Amino acid sequence: MADEEVVVLGFWPSTYGTRATIALDEKGVKYEYREEDLSNKSSLLLQMNPVHKKIPVLIHNGKPVCESLIIVQYVDEIWRDKAPLLPSDPYQRARVRFWADFIDKKVFDAGKKLWSTKGEEHESAKKEFIEILTQLEGEIGDKTSLILGVTEAECPKLIEWAKRCTHRESVSKSLADPKSSSSKELSPRLGGEKKQKSVFCEEPRPERKVGPSNLGWPELQPSFWC
């Protein structure tokens, strides 16, 4: 589509925002990224998302689309002639959406609990977190994320999937380096040097692989949904 205006309002540590930018990068869509200060939200963010007042927001020709999973689906439908993000089969598409919802409701909440607790409570949270990841791993199969506190022995397929994802340019340039305290260094999208590590993934990526897997998802797909 010619003469399109595409803007993404985001915040560098947000995995939700990363979903939106990865989807656009996979499609080869040119867009302007605008970093938001969530302690002093811009008038544009408040105007474009007056209900939740949150990022990410995709602004397409002046029209806002909010919520990361909705943005991914919108991008896939609008630019449908480029690199499909979702399976064409309705059942497989429903499965992807189910597991995306599972990640939002289970993985993120369990992860927050893990990162914010100590001692026995932390050990209990870690056990719960690994159980949830094991469920996710069973669905991903040979596709996976190196997530804080999880070892290769506990979730090997998830870790392998993360390694594959970080070898895609659309993913690597959206990831943050956890050892850096500067947002400029954390995200090459903000003008910093490209980093290979993130809070979720620690390995550089193998060769890019596009196309559906044995589950009917594109090989990158789980990175959008988590």
N, C-alpha and C positions, 0 to 999 in steps of 0.2 A: 504494500500500500504506500503510495507516494504522499509526500507532504504531511506525514503524521507527526503529532506531538505526543511523546511518551515520557512521562516523568514518574520517578519512584521516590516517595518520601520514606526514608528509613533511618535506622540507628545501627551503628557498626556492630555491636555485639549480638544483635537480634537474629536468632535462627529463623524466625518468622519472616523477617525482611529478606534474609538470604534466599528463602524459597522463591520469592518474587523475582529477584535479580538473576538467579540461576535459570529460571524458566525463560526469561527474556533472552539471556545469553545463549541458551540452547537453541532458541528460535532465530538467533541472529538479528534480533530487533534492536535498533539503536534507540537509546533512551538517555535522559538526563537523570542522574542520581543526586538527590538533595538530602544531606545529612540533617537530621532533626536534633535539637537540644530538648530532651524530654522534660527538663526542669524549667524550660521556657519555650513552650510549644509555639510554633509559628502560626500566624493568622491563616496561612494556607492550609496547614494541617487541620486546624479547627474548622475551617470552612469546608474542606473536602471530606472530613470524617466527624461531623458534629455529634453523632450518636455515641461512639466509643472514645473519640479523640485519641486514637492510637495509631501507631505505624504497624505494618506497612500500608501505604496507600499507593495504588497505581492510578495515575491520571492520564487517560487516553483521550486526546483531543478535547481536553477540558472537562471530561466526565470521570468522576472518581469510582474506583472499584476497591473495596476494603475487604480485609481478612485474607490471610495468606493463601489458604487452600482455594478460596473463591478466585483469587487473583490467578493462581496457576491454571485453574480450569478455564478462566476467561482467556488467558493468553493462548492456551491450546486451541480454543475455538476460533478466536479471531485470526490467528496466524496458522491456520490448519494445514496449509500447504508446505510447512517447514517442520522437520524433525518432530513427529508426534510425541507428546509427553504422556498420553494416556492410551491404553489399549483401545482398539476399535470395537472389540467384542463387548457388548453391554454387561455380561456377567463378570468378565475380567475387570472391566472398568469399575463395577460395583465393589469388587474385592479390594481394589486399590483404595477406593474411598473409605471402605471399612477400616483398613489398616492405617490409613492416614488419621482417621478419627481416633483409633486406638492409641496412636502415638501422642496425639494432642491430649487425650484424657488420662492416659496411663504413664507413658514414658516421661513426659516433661514434669508431671507432678511428683513422680517417684524420684526423679533426678534432683529436683529442688530439695526434697526431703533428705536425700543422701548428702548433698553438699552443705546443708545447713545444720547437721547434727553431729554429735561427737559421742565417743564411748560406746556403751551398749546400744543406745538408740541408733547410732550410726551403723553398727553391725547389723541390727535388725533391718534398717532401711536398705542397706546394701543387699541383704538376702532377698528382700522384696523386689528390689530393682533388678537383680539378676534373673529372678523368676519371670518378670515381665519381659526382659530382653530375650530370654530363652523362648518364650512364646513367639515373639517377633522373629527370632532367628529361624524358627520352624517354618514360617511363611516365606522368608527371604530365600531360604535354601542356599544355593550357591552364589547368591548375590551378596555385603555387610558394613559398624562404626566403632571406632575405638573411643569408648566413653569412659569418662573419669571413674576410676575405681573398678573397672572390669578388665580382667586379664584374658589373654588369648586362650588359655585353658578353659575358662568359663564360657566364653562366647566366641569361638574361633571363626564361625561363619560371618558373624557381625563385623568382626575386625577385618576380615578379608574384603568384605563389601565396602567398608570405609576406605581401605587402601585403593580399591578400584575407583571409587568416587573421586578421591582427591587427585587422581590422575587426569581429570577432565578440566580443561581450562575454565569452563563456566563455574566450576566449583572452587578451584584453587584461588582464583582471584577474588572470591567472595569470603574466603576464610580468614580468621584472625589468628595471630600468634599469641598464645596465652602468656608468653614470657615478656611481652611488651606491655607497657602501661599507656602508650600513646595511641590514640585512635588513628593518627596519621600512619603509624607503623603497622597497626593492626589490620588495616584494610587497604590493599592496593587501589581499590575503587576510590579512596579518598586522597590518592596521590602518593601513598607510601610505596615502599618496595614490596614486590610480590613475595608472599611467604608461603611455605609449604605446609605449615602446621596450624592446627586449630584446637579448640577445646574438645572437639569430638574426634578429629582425625590426625594421626601423627605420621603417616607414611606418604611419600610422593606416589603419583598414580602410574599404573601401567598404560599400555596403549589404549586409545579411545575405542570404545565398542558401541556402536549405535544399532538399535533395532530391538525387537521384543525378545525377552528371555523365555525360558520354559514356563514361566508363570504368566506370560503375556504382558509383562511390563517392559518398558525400555530399560536398558541396563542402568541408567542413571537414576531412574525414577525414585527409588527409596530416599535419595538425598533431598528431593523436594519435600517429601512427606515427613521427613524428620530433620 
